[in-house]
Amino acid sequence: MLAYEFHTDSTLRFIEAPDPGPGPGELVVTMASNGICGTDLKIARGEHRFFPPGTSRIPGHEAIGIVTDNRSGDERYAPGTAVALAPNISCNTCRPCRRGFQNLCENYEAFGLTFNGGFAEKILVPASAITNGNLLPIPQGLDLTVAALTEPIAAVLRGLRPLNITSDDTLLICGAGPIGLIALLIANHRGVGKVIVSQTSAPRRELAAKLGADVTLDPRAGDLAEQVLEVTDGAGADATVVATPKGTVFGDAVRASAVGGRINFFAGLPSGGGEIPLDANLIHYRELVVTGSTANNNADCREALDLLASAPGLFSPLITATFPLNKADEAFEAARAGEHLKVVVTDG
């Protein structure tokens, strides 16, 4: 089979790999689509901790496909069943798992990260993923390319959950990449009162407005917190999603918050850049709630699939380029260039 593999010299290139043969308890999925995200680009740069020099592995963790060989004994996955691969496999016994943080499992395994993923014609699904519930049947009628948005939508849903956004809220989204725009679309779908999007790129601000942002701001045009206070009549943002890895924005989010505001630090910072100045007095005197989120679990992915199935047309505009697997190098280059929102590798 054709695969796009990370090699020992820290490059991604095409290989002809043996077709996976499932053993007892396993199955094989023929891939239909797999999105490219920032994690994949980090892998391609040779900078991901799970891909140190000397590694040979197929990345791809936003994987959608069709079961073609089922040795699992689970009748839900008969050949021909379309499935999404919830990527993060938890042990369910460590302390984080027992407390509901399966995405932070101490014995974490993941498609496309710790073992072969979706940038290949076929993928072997281990028994642990099947028994753990990581294989999610796709609702009938949902386009399999659009379904590749399941994993990023799941991550955003997880980040938004503790913010408890309502129709009375003003939501500030810092960053209009795919994650920020997914947050915008979900907020509009839920009827949030006002959505403000902060983004340096003018084309991305225009796109955010087209997708339903009530206000767009250029953080370079002046102090971001002051701009937010101005467009909210001095109140500030009731909820904020920080979806850009720029350190100063985290502090801006705190200063831009209303009394009782809730903030999600969705983005991470580059290695070594995790210490940023925050005004702790504002958190104290405004009674702000500051949260973080990372990755997702199976329940998040199921919720994302249900949302996609109920409103597929809402999210499909985010996919702005598709490439067949045999042009995965062009797909990565397109994603790297930053001119597209979501680039998806398909079965051709």
C-alpha positions as CSV (number, residue, x, y, z in Angstrom):
1,M,0.0,0.0,0.0
2,L,1.0,3.6,-0.4
3,A,1.9,5.5,2.7
4,Y,3.4,8.9,3.6
5,E,5.9,8.1,6.3
6,F,8.1,10.0,8.7
7,H,11.6,8.6,8.2
8,T,14.7,8.2,10.3
9,D,16.3,11.3,8.7
10,S,13.3,13.5,9.9
11,T,11.6,13.8,6.6
12,L,8.2,12.8,5.3
13,R,8.2,10.7,2.1
14,F,6.2,8.2,0.2
15,I,6.8,4.5,0.7
16,E,5.3,1.2,-0.4
17,A,4.4,-0.5,2.8
18,P,2.9,-4.0,3.3
19,D,-0.8,-4.1,3.6
20,P,-1.7,-4.5,7.3
21,G,-3.0,-7.9,8.4
22,P,-5.3,-7.9,11.4
23,G,-4.8,-10.4,14.1
24,P,-7.5,-11.6,16.6
25,G,-9.3,-8.6,18.1
26,E,-8.0,-6.2,15.4
27,L,-9.4,-4.8,12.2
28,V,-8.3,-2.8,9.1
29,V,-9.8,0.5,7.9
30,T,-9.3,1.7,4.4
31,M,-8.7,5.4,4.6
32,A,-11.1,7.9,3.1
33,S,-9.9,11.2,4.5
34,N,-7.4,12.7,7.0
35,G,-7.0,16.3,7.9
36,I,-3.7,18.1,8.3
37,C,-3.2,20.1,11.5
38,G,-0.5,22.0,13.3
39,T,0.7,18.8,15.0
40,D,1.3,17.2,11.6
41,L,3.3,20.2,10.5
42,K,5.3,20.0,13.7
43,I,6.0,16.3,12.9
44,A,7.0,17.3,9.3
45,R,9.5,19.8,10.8
46,G,11.1,17.0,12.9
47,E,10.0,18.8,16.1
48,H,7.5,16.5,17.7
49,R,8.5,14.7,20.9
50,F,6.9,11.4,19.7
51,F,9.0,11.5,16.5
52,P,12.6,11.8,17.6
53,P,15.4,11.2,15.1
54,G,15.5,7.5,14.2
55,T,11.7,7.2,14.2
56,S,9.9,5.6,11.2
57,R,6.1,6.0,11.5
58,I,3.1,7.1,9.5
59,P,1.4,10.2,11.0
60,G,-2.2,11.2,10.7
61,H,-4.6,11.5,13.6
62,E,-7.7,13.1,12.0
63,A,-8.6,9.9,10.3
64,I,-11.9,8.7,8.6
65,G,-12.3,5.5,6.7
66,I,-14.3,2.3,6.0
67,V,-13.8,-1.0,7.7
68,T,-12.6,-3.6,5.2
69,D,-11.4,-6.5,7.3
70,N,-12.8,-7.1,10.8
71,R,-11.3,-9.7,13.1
72,S,-12.4,-7.9,16.2
73,G,-15.5,-10.0,16.9
74,D,-17.5,-6.7,17.3
75,E,-20.5,-6.8,14.9
76,R,-20.8,-3.1,14.9
77,Y,-17.8,-2.9,12.6
78,A,-18.9,-5.1,9.7
79,P,-17.0,-4.5,6.5
80,G,-18.4,-1.4,4.7
81,T,-19.0,0.5,8.0
82,A,-17.8,4.1,7.8
83,V,-15.9,5.1,11.0
84,A,-14.1,8.0,12.6
85,L,-11.0,7.2,14.6
86,A,-11.1,9.0,17.9
87,P,-7.3,9.3,18.1
88,N,-6.5,9.2,21.8
89,I,-6.5,5.7,23.4
90,S,-6.6,5.8,27.2
91,C,-5.8,3.1,29.8
92,N,-8.8,3.9,32.0
93,T,-6.9,2.9,35.1
94,C,-4.4,5.7,35.8
95,R,-5.4,8.6,38.1
96,P,-6.3,11.1,35.3
97,C,-8.4,8.5,33.5
98,R,-10.2,7.6,36.7
99,R,-11.1,11.3,37.2
100,G,-12.4,11.7,33.7
101,F,-9.3,13.1,32.0
102,Q,-8.8,10.3,29.5
103,N,-7.2,12.8,27.1
104,L,-4.4,13.2,29.7
105,C,-3.9,9.5,30.3
106,E,-0.5,8.7,31.8
107,N,-0.3,5.6,29.4
108,Y,-1.5,7.5,26.4
109,E,-1.4,5.9,22.9
110,A,-2.6,7.6,19.7
111,F,-3.2,7.0,16.1
112,G,-0.6,8.8,14.0
113,L,1.5,9.7,17.1
114,T,2.6,6.7,19.0
115,F,1.8,4.2,16.2
116,N,0.8,4.4,12.5
117,G,-1.9,6.8,11.5
118,G,-4.0,7.8,8.6
119,F,-1.7,9.1,5.9
120,A,-1.8,5.7,4.2
121,E,-4.2,3.7,2.1
122,K,-5.0,1.4,5.1
123,I,-4.6,1.5,8.8
124,L,-4.4,-1.3,11.4
125,V,-6.7,-0.6,14.3
126,P,-5.4,-2.4,17.5
127,A,-7.6,-4.3,19.8
128,S,-7.1,-1.7,22.5
129,A,-8.7,1.0,20.4
130,I,-11.7,-1.2,19.6
131,T,-12.3,-2.2,23.2
132,N,-11.8,1.3,24.4
133,G,-14.4,2.7,22.0
134,N,-12.2,4.7,19.7
135,L,-13.9,3.5,16.6
136,L,-17.0,5.7,16.0
137,P,-19.6,4.7,13.4
138,I,-20.3,7.7,11.2
139,P,-23.9,8.8,10.9
140,Q,-25.4,7.8,7.5
141,G,-25.3,10.5,4.9
142,L,-22.3,12.5,6.4
143,D,-19.7,13.2,3.7
144,L,-16.5,11.4,4.6
145,T,-14.3,14.4,3.7
146,V,-16.4,16.7,6.0
147,A,-16.2,14.0,8.7
148,A,-12.4,14.7,8.8
149,L,-13.3,17.7,10.9
150,T,-14.4,15.5,13.8
151,E,-11.2,15.6,15.8
152,P,-10.6,19.4,15.6
153,I,-14.3,20.1,16.4
154,A,-14.0,17.7,19.3
155,A,-11.1,19.6,20.7
156,V,-12.9,22.9,20.4
157,L,-16.0,21.5,22.1
158,R,-13.9,20.4,25.0
159,G,-12.4,23.9,25.2
160,L,-15.8,25.6,25.1
161,R,-17.5,23.4,27.6
162,P,-16.3,25.0,30.8
163,L,-17.1,28.5,29.4
164,N,-20.8,27.7,29.5
165,I,-21.5,30.3,26.7
166,T,-25.1,31.5,26.4
167,S,-27.2,33.9,24.4
168,D,-26.5,36.6,27.0
169,D,-22.7,36.4,26.5
170,T,-20.1,38.2,24.4
171,L,-17.5,35.8,23.2
172,L,-14.0,36.9,22.3
173,I,-12.0,34.6,20.0
174,C,-8.3,35.4,19.6
175,G,-7.1,33.9,16.4
176,A,-9.0,33.1,13.2
177,G,-7.3,29.9,12.1
178,P,-9.3,26.7,11.8
179,I,-9.7,26.3,15.6
180,G,-10.9,29.9,16.1
181,L,-13.3,29.7,13.2
182,I,-14.7,26.4,14.5
183,A,-15.3,28.1,17.8
184,L,-17.0,30.9,15.9
185,L,-19.3,28.5,14.0
186,I,-20.2,26.6,17.2
187,A,-21.0,29.8,19.0
188,N,-23.3,31.0,16.3
189,H,-24.9,27.6,16.1
190,R,-25.6,27.9,19.9
191,G,-27.0,31.5,19.6
192,V,-24.3,33.3,21.5
193,G,-25.2,37.0,21.8
194,K,-22.1,38.6,20.3
195,V,-18.9,37.2,18.8
196,I,-15.7,39.2,18.5
197,V,-12.8,37.8,16.5
198,S,-9.3,39.2,16.9
199,Q,-6.9,38.4,14.1
200,T,-3.9,40.1,12.5
201,S,-4.6,38.9,8.9
202,A,-7.1,41.0,7.0
203,P,-8.3,38.2,4.8
204,R,-8.9,36.0,7.9
205,R,-10.8,38.9,9.5
206,E,-12.9,39.2,6.4
207,L,-13.6,35.4,6.4
208,A,-14.5,35.6,10.1
209,A,-17.0,38.3,9.3
210,K,-18.4,36.3,6.4
211,L,-18.8,33.3,8.8
212,G,-20.8,35.3,11.3
213,A,-18.5,37.3,13.5
214,D,-20.3,40.4,14.8
215,V,-17.1,42.4,15.2
216,T,-13.6,41.8,14.0
217,L,-10.5,43.5,15.5
218,D,-6.9,43.9,14.4
219,P,-4.8,43.5,17.6
220,R,-2.0,45.5,15.9
221,A,-4.3,48.5,15.5
222,G,-4.1,49.3,19.2
223,D,-4.3,47.7,22.6
224,L,-6.6,44.6,22.2
225,A,-8.2,44.8,25.6
226,E,-9.0,48.5,25.1
227,Q,-10.6,47.6,21.7
228,V,-12.7,44.9,23.3
229,L,-13.9,47.2,26.0
230,E,-14.8,49.9,23.5
231,V,-17.0,47.5,21.4
232,T,-18.7,46.2,24.5
233,D,-19.5,49.6,26.1
234,G,-16.9,49.0,28.7
235,A,-18.2,45.6,29.9
236,G,-15.6,43.4,28.4
237,A,-15.9,39.8,27.1
238,D,-17.9,37.3,29.1
239,A,-16.0,34.4,27.6
240,T,-12.8,34.2,25.7
241,V,-11.0,31.5,23.6
242,V,-7.3,32.0,23.1
243,A,-6.6,30.1,19.9
244,T,-3.2,31.6,18.9
245,P,0.2,30.7,20.4
246,K,1.2,34.3,20.9
247,G,2.2,34.9,24.5
248,T,1.0,38.5,24.9
249,V,-2.5,37.5,23.9
250,F,-3.0,35.4,27.0
251,G,-2.5,38.5,29.1
252,D,-4.7,40.6,26.8
253,A,-7.5,38.0,27.3
254,V,-7.4,38.5,31.0
255,R,-7.5,42.3,30.7
256,A,-10.3,42.2,28.2
257,S,-12.6,40.0,30.4
258,A,-15.8,41.2,32.0
259,V,-16.6,40.7,35.6
260,G,-17.2,36.9,36.1
261,G,-15.6,36.2,32.7
262,R,-14.4,32.8,31.7
263,I,-11.3,32.2,29.6
264,N,-10.0,29.1,27.8
265,F,-6.3,28.9,27.0
266,F,-6.8,26.6,24.0
267,A,-3.5,27.3,22.3
268,G,-0.2,26.1,23.7
269,L,3.0,28.1,23.6
270,P,6.2,27.1,21.9
271,S,8.6,25.0,24.0
272,G,10.3,27.2,26.6
273,G,7.7,30.0,26.2
274,G,5.1,28.9,28.7
275,E,5.7,31.7,31.2
276,I,3.8,34.8,30.5
277,P,2.8,37.8,32.6
278,L,-0.8,37.8,33.9
279,D,-2.4,40.4,36.1
280,A,-3.5,38.1,39.0
281,N,-5.3,41.1,40.6
282,L,-7.7,41.2,37.6
283,I,-8.4,37.5,38.0
284,H,-9.0,38.0,41.8
285,Y,-11.1,41.2,41.7
286,R,-13.2,40.3,38.6
287,E,-13.6,36.7,39.8
288,L,-12.4,35.4,36.5
289,V,-12.3,31.7,35.7
290,V,-9.2,30.7,33.6
291,T,-9.2,27.2,32.1
292,G,-7.0,25.2,29.8
293,S,-7.8,22.4,27.4
294,T,-5.8,20.0,25.3
295,A,-6.7,17.3,22.8
296,N,-10.0,15.4,23.3
297,N,-11.5,12.1,24.4
298,N,-14.0,9.7,22.8
299,A,-17.0,11.4,24.3
300,D,-15.8,14.7,22.8
301,C,-15.4,13.0,19.4
302,R,-18.9,11.5,19.6
303,E,-20.4,14.9,20.3
304,A,-18.5,16.4,17.4
305,L,-19.8,13.7,15.0
306,D,-23.4,14.3,16.2
307,L,-22.9,18.0,15.6
308,L,-21.4,17.5,12.1
309,A,-24.3,15.2,11.2
310,S,-26.9,17.7,12.4
311,A,-25.3,20.7,10.5
312,P,-22.7,19.5,8.0
313,G,-23.1,22.6,5.8
314,L,-22.1,24.7,8.8
315,F,-18.5,23.4,8.9
316,S,-17.8,22.3,5.3
317,P,-16.6,25.8,4.2
318,L,-13.6,25.3,6.5
319,I,-12.2,22.7,4.1
320,T,-10.6,24.8,1.4
321,A,-8.3,22.2,-0.2
322,T,-8.2,18.5,-0.8
323,F,-5.4,16.4,-2.2
324,P,-5.3,12.6,-3.0
325,L,-2.9,10.6,-0.9
326,N,-0.4,10.4,-3.8
327,K,-0.1,14.1,-3.6
328,A,0.3,14.3,0.2
329,D,3.6,16.2,-0.3
330,E,1.6,19.0,-2.1
331,A,-1.0,18.9,0.6
332,F,1.6,19.5,3.4
333,E,3.1,22.3,1.4
334,A,-0.3,23.9,1.0
335,A,-1.0,23.6,4.7
336,R,2.4,24.9,5.5
337,A,1.9,28.0,3.3
338,G,-1.0,29.1,5.5
339,E,-3.2,30.2,2.6
340,H,-5.8,27.6,3.3
341,L,-7.9,26.9,6.4
342,K,-8.2,23.1,6.5
343,V,-6.4,20.9,4.1
344,V,-7.6,17.3,3.8
345,V,-5.9,14.3,2.3
346,T,-8.4,12.0,0.6
347,D,-8.4,8.5,-1.0
348,G,-8.3,10.2,-4.4
